[in-house]
Amino acid sequence: MSLCEAYQDLKYLLNRGYRKKVALKFVADHHRLTIEERHLLARCVFPDPWIEEVRRKLLKPGELAGRVLAIDGFNVLITLESIVEGKAILCEDGLVRDLKYQGRYRLNENTEKLLTEITGALGELGVAKAVFFYGKNVPKSGIVKALTEEALKKSGLPGEVHLVKSPDFELKGFEAVATADVGIISKVGHVFDLPGYVAGLSQKTIEPFFEVIQ
């Protein structure tokens, strides 16, 4: 059986209110999906009401001017790195997500460059202020904070950088957030696909989910 058929079965169950974890296990076991295929469906497939909700909340680039944008720092960095590595995908709800099995962010030689691209893009979008949140328990998060502050300074973009115990909790208090985290998106008024936008500026290709499952 094809991955497309597995998608259709999962979609059917999600649209009828089945919990995603339960529905995915049932479908994946039935179709004997690989670990990679299970991960793909977990990251990309959503019930129609969720897709409609994200569509209402998703900000276009022209709608960022004058806004305060809160940024899920490590989520954005991991996604951008995944795009560079060809391990990201445009999901069913219109947001780009990584396909890496990576828990915590790991500081690397590309971190500074990506932060420069992020702050530069936010400046071009006319964001009034960028507020970055990083988990303080992530190794070398202090270094990432310092690099972010330096990138903000160089770009001339007003901003703040915070190391916190729970970025998710802090981000839920903002009206507009750059993240692909479902739990955060469900609690905020607007979301912006910052990794997708930055990747577009550098003309990096992101494969859509529906092309992958055909």
Secondary structure, 3 states (H helix, E strand, C coil): CCHHHHHHHHHHHHCCCCCHHHHHHHHHHHHCCCHHHHHHHHHHCCCHHHHHHHHHHECCHHHCCCCEEEEEHHHHHHHHHHHHCCCEEECCCCCEEECCCCCCCCCCCCHHHHHHHHHHHHHHHCCCEEEEEEECCCCCHHHHHHHHHHHHHHHCCCEEEEEECCHHHHHCCCCEEECCCHHHHCCCCEECCHHHHHHHHCCCCCEEHHHHCC
